[in-house]
Amino acid sequence: MDLEKQPQQPPAPAPRQPDVADPQGSLRASDADRDRIADILRDALAEGRIDPEEHSERIDAVYRAKTVGELEPIVRDLPADRSRHTPAAAPQYGPEGIEGPAENMIAVFSASTRKGRWRVGRRTNAFSLFGSIEIDLTEAIFAQRLTVINATSIFGSVEVRVPENVTLRGNGTGIFGNFEVVTLEGVDPQAPVVVVNGYAVFGHVEARPKRGKWVTDLQNQIQDKLRKHLGH
């Protein structure tokens, strides 16, 4: 007996694959995002998970990153940031500051100097044209962990001096001039991070530590003066 032919059923559609793209990865990275990754790297260096050379390479990549998606792979093989689970310790070098406009220092056929005890902002723009600029951070109060100095020198000079126990980074170019940043690694995870970016054209930009100057010592001096002022 002939069997009645049944119409052939169309194949079932393949199940839709979930979208694995991370929508957060394309977000622009903030200073707080970079600080979080830098904290993980500092912990990894202190625990011996990475050596100083690798830490230097990764921290440079942190400050070059433009998006959150570029930051995460830098610490993918390291333990997660402990600050997600425990409250972050208060900075020992000053209270958290409120982000505001950048401070501008300009020297055109002149000189401009900033030194002594002053509160450092998040960003400083230094422009020297046939002039000289000196930025001395050795007695400054850091109001935040990350401080960025954008330095431009044309037939002039920009010099930055920092305490010995901060983290110092730089990214710049010398065109018939000199751009030099002495790289430092702050051992203390609460140490400020100073990043100097820019370029020098027939001039020079230089950032280096000043021997004998330490953030902790200065902070203790501030606290002692406050106690005397309050009569404690």
Salt bridges, closest charged atoms under 4 A:
ASP31 OD1 - ARG34 NH1 3.78
ASP31 OD1 - ARG123 NH2 3.44
ASP39 OD1 - ARG42 NH2 2.45
ASP39 OD1 - ARG145 NH1 2.54
ASP43 OD2 - ARG82 NH1 3.21
GLU47 OE1 - ARG49 NE 2.73
GLU47 OE2 - ARG82 NH2 2.14
GLU54 OE2 - ARG58 NH2 2.51
ASP60 OD1 - ARG169 NE 3.47
GLU72 OE2 - ARG36 NH2 2.78
ASP77 OD1 - ARG58 NH1 2.97
GLU103 OE2 - ARG114 NH1 2.35
ASP136 OD2 - LYS210 NZ 3.61
GLU139 OE2 - LYS213 NZ 3.81
GLU159 OE1 - ARG161 NH2 3.76
GLU159 OE2 - HIS204 NE2 3.50
GLU180 OE2 - ARG208 NH2 3.23
GLU185 OE1 - HIS55 ND1 2.76
GLU185 OE2 - ARG169 NH2 2.09
GLU206 OE1 - ARG161 NH2 2.74
GLU206 OE1 - ARG208 NE 3.52
ASP224 OD1 - ARG227 NH1 2.77
